[in-house]
């Protein structure tokens, strides 16, 4: 769901909360040429950890294919990925991906 609030209006409301320490602002890294956008958290909540989503997805697919011996079609259905994505993960693993892997 999208908030129907402009960026200028949001900044106007949040700037006093950030100055008082009620809201914590974390600058995120640039992603694919998009401008930097802050991540706003309520003070006192734990800061989320950076995770390697793609690596975890690839390793989960490879585990299912090589260890559990599931078919590509079954893996695609269970993990909600396209069959091409599953094949790509298997191909990368067969080519020695990730570097220094198992």
Secondary structure in CASP SS format (residue, H / E / C, confidence):
PFRMAT SS
TARGET T0000
AUTHOR 0000-0000-0000
METHOD secondary structure of the structure
MODEL  1
X C 1.00
X C 1.00
X C 1.00
X C 1.00
X C 1.00
X C 1.00
X H 1.00
X H 1.00
X H 1.00
X H 1.00
X H 1.00
X H 1.00
X H 1.00
X H 1.00
X H 1.00
X H 1.00
X H 1.00
X H 1.00
X H 1.00
X H 1.00
X C 1.00
X C 1.00
X E 1.00
X E 1.00
X E 1.00
X E 1.00
X E 1.00
X C 1.00
X C 1.00
X C 1.00
X C 1.00
X C 1.00
X C 1.00
X C 1.00
X C 1.00
X C 1.00
X C 1.00
X E 1.00
X E 1.00
X E 1.00
X E 1.00
X E 1.00
X C 1.00
X C 1.00
X C 1.00
X C 1.00
X C 1.00
X C 1.00
X C 1.00
X C 1.00
X C 1.00
X C 1.00
X H 1.00
X H 1.00
X H 1.00
X H 1.00
X H 1.00
X H 1.00
X H 1.00
X H 1.00
X H 1.00
X H 1.00
X H 1.00
X H 1.00
X H 1.00
X H 1.00
X H 1.00
X C 1.00
X C 1.00
X C 1.00
X C 1.00
X H 1.00
X H 1.00
X H 1.00
X H 1.00
X H 1.00
X H 1.00
X H 1.00
X H 1.00
X C 1.00
X C 1.00
X C 1.00
X H 1.00
X H 1.00
X H 1.00
X H 1.00
X H 1.00
X H 1.00
X H 1.00
X H 1.00
X H 1.00
X H 1.00
X H 1.00
X H 1.00
X C 1.00
X C 1.00
X C 1.00
X C 1.00
X C 1.00
X C 1.00
X C 1.00
X C 1.00
END
